[in-house]
Amino acid sequence: MIKDITIGQYFPGNSIVHRLDSRIKLLLTVMFIVMLFMANTFLGLLVGVLFIGFAYMMSKIPLKMILKSVKPIAPLIILTAILNLFFITTGDVLVDWWIFKITTGGVKTAVFMVVRIIALIVGTSLLTYTTSPIELTDAIERVLSPLKKIKLPVHEVAMMMTIALRFIPTLIEETDKITMAQKARGADMESGSILKRAKALVPVLIPLFVSAFRRAEELAMAMECRCYHGGDGRTRLKQLHMTMKDLNAVIVTAIPIVLIVIIDKVNIF
């Protein structure tokens, strides 16, 4: 399951979504999150799901990547569904056995929350799928640029955020390699009690931390060798320019938000 985590990965392409201004993609991601949390009905949530499906179709990201982004959070989804299923007691009783009671309200809430979480993860993953680390750094720096007035090192913050996001897939791959190496040496990480399995992770965590610090040191040395001094006097190979297609993307994203507001006002389903 570790190798299936796709957070922070970038998939090169030339789709309409790939060509959007990275600042606009940040804005669209925030708008999508707002869209999901504004939806209080199944019909409103369906509008959000259809929107993200349309966005993936336009980005030409393979369907298997959507499934990979959901697979690692399966335990969280299951836990959320169980908690809502048994702790929401509104509506008609469907099952009443011992201390467990399942009602229609619990079932509806569980399904609603599961769909919302999946849509949230899938939708936000599209940002890193279609935006390169350099473009994402520039976008974050531009968005946070007003904070320079209070002496906040905006460029450094943006760089740290992007590097951290970029190294997630690398560390995940490293974790998988170390785990396989320890298993080849006879380590048992899948049987026994929870405490025993936690102790079995120590031979994985220690090499992982050593590898992470080594990579950080190599990256810092490479940046120093290239005379990196933060954002002062820094030029960019690719300048960010907003075009009409970026404005159209904002309008297209605003339409489902308006629809969700209307649906919630009239209390449809």
Residue pairs with C-beta under 8 A, 6 or more apart in sequence:
1 71
1 72
2 72
2 172
2 175
2 176
2 179
3 172
3 173
3 176
4 68
4 71
4 72
5 68
5 72
5 168
5 169
5 172
6 65
6 68
6 69
6 125
6 129
6 169
7 69
7 125
7 128
7 165
7 168
7 169
8 128
8 165
8 166
8 167
8 168
8 169
9 128
9 129
9 169
10 128
10 129
10 130
10 131
10 132
10 133
11 61
11 65
11 129
11 130
12 18
12 132
13 59
13 60
13 61
13 130
15 58
15 59
15 60
15 130
16 58
16 59
16 245
17 25
17 55
17 58
17 59
17 126
17 130
18 59
18 130
19 245
20 28
20 130
20 245
20 246
20 249
21 139
21 240
21 241
21 242
21 243
21 246
22 131
22 135
22 136
22 138
22 139
22 240
23 139
23 142
23 143
23 240
23 242
24 242
24 246
24 249
24 250
25 127
25 130
25 131
25 139
26 127
26 139
26 140
26 143
27 250
28 249
28 250
28 253
29 123
29 124
29 126
29 127
31 250
31 253
31 254
31 257
32 48
32 51
32 52
32 123
32 124
32 253
33 120
33 123
33 124
34 257
35 47
35 48
35 51
35 253
35 256
35 257
35 260
36 45
36 48
36 116
36 119
36 120
36 123
37 116
38 44
38 257
38 260
38 261
38 264
39 45
39 47
39 48
39 116
39 260
39 263
39 264
40 264
41 263
41 264
41 267
41 268
41 269
42 108
42 112
42 269
43 263
43 268
43 269
44 259
44 260
44 263
44 264
45 112
45 115
45 116
45 119
47 256
47 259
47 260
47 263
48 119
48 123
48 256
48 260
49 115
49 119
50 256
51 253
51 256
52 119
52 122
52 123
52 126
55 123
55 126
56 66
56 122
56 126
59 126
59 129
59 130
61 126
61 129
61 130
65 125
65 129
66 122
69 121
69 122
69 125
70 77
70 118
70 121
70 122
73 117
73 121
76 117
77 114
77 117
77 118
80 110
80 113
80 114
80 117
81 110
81 111
81 113
81 114
82 110
84 106
84 109
84 110
84 113
85 102
85 106
85 107
85 109
85 110
86 100
86 101
86 102
86 106
87 106
88 103
88 105
88 106
88 109
88 110
89 101
89 103
89 105
89 106
90 103
90 104
90 105
90 106
91 103
91 104
91 105
91 106
91 108
92 103
92 104
93 101
93 102
93 103
94 102
94 103
94 104
94 107
95 101
95 102
96 102
127 136
128 136
128 165
131 139
133 162
133 163
133 165
133 166
134 238
135 238
135 240
136 162
136 165
137 158
137 159
137 161
137 162
138 158
138 236
138 238
138 240
139 240
140 157
140 158
140 161
140 162
141 154
141 155
141 158
141 231
142 240
144 152
144 154
144 157
144 158
145 154
147 154
148 154
153 230
153 231
154 231
155 230
155 231
155 234
156 230
156 231
163 219
167 212
167 215
170 215
171 208
171 211
171 212
174 208
174 211
174 212
175 204
175 208
178 204
178 207
178 208
178 211
179 189
179 204
182 189
182 203
182 204
183 189
187 200
187 203
188 200
189 197
189 200
189 201
189 204
190 197
191 197
192 200
